[in-house]
């Protein structure tokens, strides 16, 4: 009788277990390779056209929303209403503080209201010739009005004075003229406060159209008081002269 061999049976069981482990690892490796291949397709641009189109649309939508929000905020600021002068306010002095980009309306020595302004494109220094892009400095009068200006409405300033004409002629140059306090160019009134971001005039003093309407009414002819202008760079309150006769 041939006896059983326990070592043989043990060896066969061990081989079967080893075979099962090998098959299991083969399956695991196949699954891992399959997943890795799918991931590499995604990373190398193998996504479907629908997926790419969806991502692009989402990005464009975010950009559009951002632009619309920015336009709304800027538009609101450009036309944000400011406290208005009381009706029938009368002013007889205008002070232009060039360094501060500010126009101030006075009744005698009482400040009525201040307005941010834009000046000539080369604002530093006094105007001395045509085309220099500077806003005049000195003392002037409002000596003309144009309700049909190409810049909404305009108040003419009495530059050049006789002394400025003489000085310009001695240098052989044209002193220039047509210096105004005016609004924004017709058709561009929607810019509102945005015009203040740069100095853009040829030497004039520019305000918004709404502000120009206020200044226009406050300096209406026939109301008591002369209308004098001082333009300075810079000017302190102590430098202002209030000794002109009041008409």
Short mmCIF file of the C-alpha atoms (twelve columns), coordinates in Angstrom:
data_MODEL
# 
_entry.id   MODEL 
# 
loop_
_atom_site.group_PDB 
_atom_site.id 
_atom_site.type_symbol 
_atom_site.label_atom_id 
_atom_site.label_alt_id 
_atom_site.label_comp_id 
_atom_site.label_asym_id 
_atom_site.label_seq_id 
_atom_site.Cartn_x 
_atom_site.Cartn_y 
_atom_site.Cartn_z 
_atom_site.pdbx_PDB_model_num 
ATOM 1   C CA . UNK A 1   0.000   0.000   0.000   1 
ATOM 2   C CA . UNK A 2   1.397   3.206   -1.101  1 
ATOM 3   C CA . UNK A 3   1.176   5.837   1.605   1 
ATOM 4   C CA . UNK A 4   0.147   9.429   0.985   1 
ATOM 5   C CA . UNK A 5   2.803   12.139  0.741   1 
ATOM 6   C CA . UNK A 6   1.836   15.087  2.953   1 
ATOM 7   C CA . UNK A 7   4.657   17.173  1.550   1 
ATOM 8   C CA . UNK A 8   3.318   16.638  -1.977  1 
ATOM 9   C CA . UNK A 9   -0.189  17.698  -1.040  1 
ATOM 10  C CA . UNK A 10  1.167   20.769  0.761   1 
ATOM 11  C CA . UNK A 11  3.263   21.698  -2.225  1 
ATOM 12  C CA . UNK A 12  0.260   21.500  -4.579  1 
ATOM 13  C CA . UNK A 13  -1.828  23.688  -2.301  1 
ATOM 14  C CA . UNK A 14  0.999   26.223  -2.135  1 
ATOM 15  C CA . UNK A 15  1.285   26.258  -5.931  1 
ATOM 16  C CA . UNK A 16  -2.465  26.789  -6.270  1 
ATOM 17  C CA . UNK A 17  -2.366  29.712  -3.818  1 
ATOM 18  C CA . UNK A 18  0.585   31.224  -5.692  1 
ATOM 19  C CA . UNK A 19  -1.271  30.841  -8.983  1 
ATOM 20  C CA . UNK A 20  -4.328  32.614  -7.540  1 
ATOM 21  C CA . UNK A 21  -2.112  35.488  -6.254  1 
ATOM 22  C CA . UNK A 22  -0.535  35.848  -9.686  1 
ATOM 23  C CA . UNK A 23  -3.940  35.970  -11.411 1 
ATOM 24  C CA . UNK A 24  -5.118  38.576  -8.865  1 
ATOM 25  C CA . UNK A 25  -2.112  40.800  -9.496  1 
ATOM 26  C CA . UNK A 26  -2.623  40.484  -13.248 1 
ATOM 27  C CA . UNK A 27  -6.214  41.687  -12.858 1 
ATOM 28  C CA . UNK A 28  -5.109  44.577  -10.594 1 
ATOM 29  C CA . UNK A 29  -2.427  45.654  -13.045 1 
ATOM 30  C CA . UNK A 30  -4.864  45.543  -15.962 1 
ATOM 31  C CA . UNK A 31  -7.385  47.711  -14.079 1 
ATOM 32  C CA . UNK A 32  -4.675  50.174  -13.040 1 
ATOM 33  C CA . UNK A 33  -3.365  50.430  -16.594 1 
ATOM 34  C CA . UNK A 34  -6.877  51.032  -17.914 1 
ATOM 35  C CA . UNK A 35  -7.574  53.844  -15.398 1 
ATOM 36  C CA . UNK A 36  -4.196  55.410  -16.063 1 
ATOM 37  C CA . UNK A 37  -4.883  55.440  -19.766 1 
ATOM 38  C CA . UNK A 38  -8.235  57.167  -19.271 1 
ATOM 39  C CA . UNK A 39  -6.614  59.807  -17.051 1 
ATOM 40  C CA . UNK A 40  -3.857  60.527  -19.554 1 
ATOM 41  C CA . UNK A 41  -6.454  61.063  -22.265 1 
ATOM 42  C CA . UNK A 42  -8.164  63.660  -20.103 1 
ATOM 43  C CA . UNK A 43  -4.902  65.427  -19.272 1 
ATOM 44  C CA . UNK A 44  -3.627  65.559  -22.842 1 
ATOM 45  C CA . UNK A 45  -6.724  67.246  -24.237 1 
ATOM 46  C CA . UNK A 46  -8.614  64.126  -25.115 1 
ATOM 47  C CA . UNK A 47  -11.833 65.458  -23.587 1 
ATOM 48  C CA . UNK A 48  -14.891 65.630  -25.719 1 
ATOM 49  C CA . UNK A 49  -15.749 68.755  -27.749 1 
ATOM 50  C CA . UNK A 50  -18.846 69.257  -25.616 1 
ATOM 51  C CA . UNK A 51  -16.733 69.440  -22.447 1 
ATOM 52  C CA . UNK A 52  -14.324 71.962  -23.955 1 
ATOM 53  C CA . UNK A 53  -17.180 74.079  -25.278 1 
ATOM 54  C CA . UNK A 54  -18.858 74.087  -21.862 1 
ATOM 55  C CA . UNK A 55  -15.657 75.289  -20.151 1 
ATOM 56  C CA . UNK A 56  -15.183 78.055  -22.711 1 
ATOM 57  C CA . UNK A 57  -18.758 79.225  -22.335 1 
ATOM 58  C CA . UNK A 58  -18.400 79.344  -18.548 1 
ATOM 59  C CA . UNK A 59  -15.235 81.467  -18.824 1 
ATOM 60  C CA . UNK A 60  -16.824 83.844  -21.332 1 
ATOM 61  C CA . UNK A 61  -19.901 84.194  -19.147 1 
ATOM 62  C CA . UNK A 62  -17.739 85.110  -16.126 1 
ATOM 63  C CA . UNK A 63  -15.828 87.727  -18.147 1 
ATOM 64  C CA . UNK A 64  -19.067 89.221  -19.489 1 
ATOM 65  C CA . UNK A 65  -20.589 89.464  -16.018 1 
ATOM 66  C CA . UNK A 66  -17.435 91.165  -14.732 1 
ATOM 67  C CA . UNK A 67  -17.466 93.705  -17.566 1 
ATOM 68  C CA . UNK A 68  -21.145 94.485  -17.083 1 
ATOM 69  C CA . UNK A 69  -20.622 94.987  -13.335 1 
ATOM 70  C CA . UNK A 70  -17.678 97.327  -13.993 1 
ATOM 71  C CA . UNK A 71  -19.688 99.350  -16.516 1 
ATOM 72  C CA . UNK A 72  -22.598 99.686  -14.088 1 
ATOM 73  C CA . UNK A 73  -20.326 100.878 -11.256 1 
ATOM 74  C CA . UNK A 74  -18.454 103.365 -13.470 1 
ATOM 75  C CA . UNK A 75  -21.694 104.651 -14.980 1 
ATOM 76  C CA . UNK A 76  -23.239 105.156 -11.546 1 
ATOM 77  C CA . UNK A 77  -20.189 107.103 -10.365 1 
ATOM 78  C CA . UNK A 78  -20.053 109.197 -13.554 1 
ATOM 79  C CA . UNK A 79  -23.616 110.439 -13.004 1 
ATOM 80  C CA . UNK A 80  -23.892 110.311 -9.236  1 
ATOM 81  C CA . UNK A 81  -25.917 113.401 -8.238  1 
ATOM 82  C CA . UNK A 82  -24.303 115.978 -5.971  1 
ATOM 83  C CA . UNK A 83  -26.017 118.547 -3.740  1 
ATOM 84  C CA . UNK A 84  -27.325 121.369 -5.928  1 
ATOM 85  C CA . UNK A 85  -27.110 125.080 -5.315  1 
ATOM 86  C CA . UNK A 86  -30.301 126.516 -3.836  1 
ATOM 87  C CA . UNK A 87  -32.544 128.065 -6.460  1 
ATOM 88  C CA . UNK A 88  -31.868 131.750 -7.261  1 
ATOM 89  C CA . UNK A 89  -28.367 131.610 -5.757  1 
ATOM 90  C CA . UNK A 90  -26.338 134.653 -6.841  1 
ATOM 91  C CA . UNK A 91  -22.556 134.605 -7.150  1 
ATOM 92  C CA . UNK A 92  -20.212 137.464 -8.013  1 
ATOM 93  C CA . UNK A 93  -16.797 135.798 -7.744  1 
ATOM 94  C CA . UNK A 94  -15.296 132.784 -9.436  1 
ATOM 95  C CA . UNK A 95  -11.989 131.447 -8.170  1 
ATOM 96  C CA . UNK A 96  -10.125 128.807 -10.187 1 
ATOM 97  C CA . UNK A 97  -7.620  126.915 -8.055  1 
ATOM 98  C CA . UNK A 98  -5.587  125.301 -10.783 1 
ATOM 99  C CA . UNK A 99  -3.406  123.223 -8.467  1 
ATOM 100 C CA . UNK A 100 -6.503  121.690 -6.851  1 
ATOM 101 C CA . UNK A 101 -8.468  121.413 -10.143 1 
ATOM 102 C CA . UNK A 102 -11.348 123.260 -8.495  1 
ATOM 103 C CA . UNK A 103 -13.725 126.077 -9.421  1 
ATOM 104 C CA . UNK A 104 -15.258 127.958 -6.485  1 
ATOM 105 C CA . UNK A 105 -18.322 130.193 -6.570  1 
ATOM 106 C CA . UNK A 106 -18.494 133.039 -4.021  1 
ATOM 107 C CA . UNK A 107 -20.982 135.644 -2.989  1 
ATOM 108 C CA . UNK A 108 -18.636 138.381 -1.787  1 
ATOM 109 C CA . UNK A 109 -16.429 136.398 0.631   1 
ATOM 110 C CA . UNK A 110 -18.881 133.535 1.233   1 
ATOM 111 C CA . UNK A 111 -18.064 130.281 -0.519  1 
ATOM 112 C CA . UNK A 112 -21.235 128.952 -2.145  1 
ATOM 113 C CA . UNK A 113 -20.011 125.794 -3.826  1 
ATOM 114 C CA . UNK A 114 -16.892 124.174 -5.282  1 
ATOM 115 C CA . UNK A 115 -16.710 122.107 -8.483  1 
ATOM 116 C CA . UNK A 116 -13.965 119.744 -9.665  1 
ATOM 117 C CA . UNK A 117 -12.711 120.801 -13.114 1 
ATOM 118 C CA . UNK A 118 -10.516 119.782 -16.003 1 
ATOM 119 C CA . UNK A 119 -8.015  122.331 -17.310 1 
ATOM 120 C CA . UNK A 120 -5.826  122.805 -20.366 1 
ATOM 121 C CA . UNK A 121 -3.792  119.754 -21.346 1 
ATOM 122 C CA . UNK A 122 -0.593  121.497 -20.114 1 
ATOM 123 C CA . UNK A 123 -1.993  123.126 -16.958 1 
ATOM 124 C CA . UNK A 124 1.179   124.195 -15.133 1 
ATOM 125 C CA . UNK A 125 2.086   127.840 -15.654 1 
ATOM 126 C CA . UNK A 126 0.263   130.844 -17.096 1 
ATOM 127 C CA . UNK A 127 -0.951  130.965 -20.689 1 
ATOM 128 C CA . UNK A 128 1.184   133.238 -22.852 1 
ATOM 129 C CA . UNK A 129 0.524   132.166 -26.442 1 
ATOM 130 C CA . UNK A 130 -1.916  130.482 -28.763 1 
ATOM 131 C CA . UNK A 131 -1.753  126.680 -28.721 1 
ATOM 132 C CA . UNK A 132 0.275   126.222 -25.519 1 
ATOM 133 C CA . UNK A 133 -2.577  124.247 -23.913 1 
ATOM 134 C CA . UNK A 134 -2.407  126.285 -20.696 1 
ATOM 135 C CA . UNK A 135 -5.187  127.820 -18.645 1 
ATOM 136 C CA . UNK A 136 -4.634  131.545 -18.021 1 
ATOM 137 C CA . UNK A 137 -3.682  132.890 -14.602 1 
ATOM 138 C CA . UNK A 138 -4.618  136.294 -13.269 1 
ATOM 139 C CA . UNK A 139 -7.747  138.364 -12.739 1 
ATOM 140 C CA . UNK A 140 -10.447 138.502 -15.384 1 
ATOM 141 C CA . UNK A 141 -14.131 139.160 -15.925 1 
ATOM 142 C CA . UNK A 142 -16.898 137.087 -17.442 1 
ATOM 143 C CA . UNK A 143 -17.604 139.173 -20.528 1 
ATOM 144 C CA . UNK A 144 -19.676 136.886 -22.736 1 
ATOM 145 C CA . UNK A 145 -22.182 134.048 -22.719 1 
ATOM 146 C CA . UNK A 146 -22.966 131.393 -25.334 1 
ATOM 147 C CA . UNK A 147 -26.070 129.279 -24.657 1 
ATOM 148 C CA . UNK A 148 -25.538 127.354 -27.917 1 
ATOM 149 C CA . UNK A 149 -21.920 126.405 -27.393 1 
ATOM 150 C CA . UNK A 150 -20.519 123.210 -28.909 1 
ATOM 151 C CA . UNK A 151 -19.626 122.437 -25.277 1 
ATOM 152 C CA . UNK A 152 -23.193 122.657 -23.891 1 
ATOM 153 C CA . UNK A 153 -22.962 126.231 -22.544 1 
ATOM 154 C CA . UNK A 154 -20.011 128.588 -22.216 1 
ATOM 155 C CA . UNK A 155 -19.001 131.694 -20.257 1 
ATOM 156 C CA . UNK A 156 -16.232 133.717 -21.906 1 
ATOM 157 C CA . UNK A 157 -13.302 134.930 -19.797 1 
ATOM 158 C CA . UNK A 158 -11.700 138.286 -20.615 1 
ATOM 159 C CA . UNK A 159 -8.331  136.807 -21.580 1 
ATOM 160 C CA . UNK A 160 -6.119  138.241 -22.969 1 
ATOM 161 C CA . UNK A 161 -5.960  141.494 -21.075 1 
ATOM 162 C CA . UNK A 162 -4.303  144.549 -22.629 1 
ATOM 163 C CA . UNK A 163 -1.056  143.874 -20.787 1 
ATOM 164 C CA . UNK A 164 -1.024  140.247 -21.971 1 
ATOM 165 C CA . UNK A 165 -1.557  141.343 -25.572 1 
ATOM 166 C CA . UNK A 166 1.337   143.791 -25.300 1 
ATOM 167 C CA . UNK A 167 3.620   141.159 -23.760 1 
ATOM 168 C CA . UNK A 168 2.749   138.613 -26.461 1 
ATOM 169 C CA . UNK A 169 3.391   141.114 -29.249 1 
ATOM 170 C CA . UNK A 170 6.764   141.963 -27.765 1 
ATOM 171 C CA . UNK A 171 7.637   138.270 -28.079 1 
ATOM 172 C CA . UNK A 172 6.238   138.030 -31.563 1 
ATOM 173 C CA . UNK A 173 3.533   135.516 -30.640 1 
ATOM 174 C CA . UNK A 174 -0.270  135.361 -30.656 1 
ATOM 175 C CA . UNK A 175 -1.578  135.461 -27.073 1 
ATOM 176 C CA . UNK A 176 -4.548  133.265 -27.959 1 
ATOM 177 C CA . UNK A 177 -8.077  133.699 -26.675 1 
ATOM 178 C CA . UNK A 178 -11.517 132.096 -26.570 1 
ATOM 179 C CA . UNK A 179 -10.964 130.921 -23.001 1 
ATOM 180 C CA . UNK A 180 -14.236 129.684 -21.535 1 
ATOM 181 C CA . UNK A 181 -15.843 128.001 -18.588 1 
ATOM 182 C CA . UNK A 182 -17.883 125.338 -20.358 1 
ATOM 183 C CA . UNK A 183 -19.488 121.912 -20.201 1 
ATOM 184 C CA . UNK A 184 -18.661 118.713 -22.064 1 
ATOM 185 C CA . UNK A 185 -18.565 118.548 -25.849 1 
ATOM 186 C CA . UNK A 186 -21.998 118.046 -27.351 1 
ATOM 187 C CA . UNK A 187 -22.762 114.367 -27.795 1 
ATOM 188 C CA . UNK A 188 -20.386 113.338 -25.012 1 
ATOM 189 C CA . UNK A 189 -22.346 114.592 -22.027 1 
ATOM 190 C CA . UNK A 190 -22.842 110.980 -20.943 1 
ATOM 191 C CA . UNK A 191 -19.212 111.005 -19.762 1 
ATOM 192 C CA . UNK A 192 -20.297 112.973 -16.698 1 
ATOM 193 C CA . UNK A 193 -17.622 112.945 -14.005 1 
ATOM 194 C CA . UNK A 194 -15.347 110.774 -16.153 1 
ATOM 195 C CA . UNK A 195 -14.116 113.879 -17.970 1 
ATOM 196 C CA . UNK A 196 -12.237 114.860 -14.797 1 
ATOM 197 C CA . UNK A 197 -9.802  111.971 -15.128 1 
ATOM 198 C CA . UNK A 198 -7.545  114.015 -17.438 1 
ATOM 199 C CA . UNK A 199 -6.898  117.646 -18.357 1 
ATOM 200 C CA . UNK A 200 -8.262  117.751 -21.889 1 
ATOM 201 C CA . UNK A 201 -9.153  121.312 -22.917 1 
ATOM 202 C CA . UNK A 202 -7.141  123.798 -24.996 1 
ATOM 203 C CA . UNK A 203 -6.913  126.093 -21.955 1 
ATOM 204 C CA . UNK A 204 -10.531 126.366 -20.898 1 
ATOM 205 C CA . UNK A 205 -12.104 125.273 -17.596 1 
ATOM 206 C CA . UNK A 206 -14.477 122.322 -18.040 1 
ATOM 207 C CA . UNK A 207 -17.224 121.032 -15.743 1 
ATOM 208 C CA . UNK A 208 -20.081 118.566 -16.276 1 
ATOM 209 C CA . UNK A 209 -23.162 119.788 -18.119 1 
ATOM 210 C CA . UNK A 210 -25.252 119.663 -14.942 1 
ATOM 211 C CA . UNK A 211 -22.637 121.733 -13.112 1 
ATOM 212 C CA . UNK A 212 -22.457 124.170 -16.021 1 
ATOM 213 C CA . UNK A 213 -26.201 124.733 -15.771 1 
ATOM 214 C CA . UNK A 214 -25.791 125.674 -12.092 1 
ATOM 215 C CA . UNK A 215 -22.867 128.010 -12.721 1 
ATOM 216 C CA . UNK A 216 -24.690 129.580 -15.672 1 
ATOM 217 C CA . UNK A 217 -27.715 130.443 -13.524 1 
ATOM 218 C CA . UNK A 218 -25.660 131.620 -10.531 1 
ATOM 219 C CA . UNK A 219 -23.839 134.114 -12.780 1 
ATOM 220 C CA . UNK A 220 -26.831 135.328 -14.776 1 
ATOM 221 C CA . UNK A 221 -26.472 138.911 -16.080 1 
ATOM 222 C CA . UNK A 222 -28.701 141.487 -14.454 1 
ATOM 223 C CA . UNK A 223 -28.317 140.014 -10.999 1 
ATOM 224 C CA . UNK A 224 -26.639 142.221 -8.465  1 
ATOM 225 C CA . UNK A 225 -22.862 141.933 -8.415  1 
ATOM 226 C CA . UNK A 226 -19.956 142.014 -10.812 1 
ATOM 227 C CA . UNK A 227 -18.606 138.682 -11.986 1 
ATOM 228 C CA . UNK A 228 -14.862 138.505 -11.457 1 
ATOM 229 C CA . UNK A 229 -12.550 135.562 -11.929 1 
ATOM 230 C CA . UNK A 230 -9.242  134.790 -10.301 1 
ATOM 231 C CA . UNK A 231 -7.120  131.969 -11.695 1 
ATOM 232 C CA . UNK A 232 -4.139  130.918 -9.609  1 
ATOM 233 C CA . UNK A 233 -1.534  128.144 -9.288  1 
ATOM 234 C CA . UNK A 234 -1.587  127.746 -6.386  1 
ATOM 235 C CA . UNK A 235 -3.774  130.160 -4.460  1 
ATOM 236 C CA . UNK A 236 -4.379  130.382 -0.726  1 
ATOM 237 C CA . UNK A 237 -7.404  132.024 0.861   1 
ATOM 238 C CA . UNK A 238 -5.178  134.832 2.126   1 
ATOM 239 C CA . UNK A 239 -4.186  135.698 -1.442  1 
ATOM 240 C CA . UNK A 240 -7.711  136.313 -2.675  1 
ATOM 241 C CA . UNK A 241 -8.518  139.946 -3.292  1 
ATOM 242 C CA . UNK A 242 -12.048 141.115 -2.580  1 
ATOM 243 C CA . UNK A 243 -11.421 144.804 -3.277  1 
ATOM 244 C CA . UNK A 244 -13.103 145.075 -6.676  1 
ATOM 245 C CA . UNK A 245 -16.172 147.332 -6.679  1 
ATOM 246 C CA . UNK A 246 -19.483 145.486 -6.547  1 
ATOM 247 C CA . UNK A 247 -21.784 146.602 -9.328  1 
# 
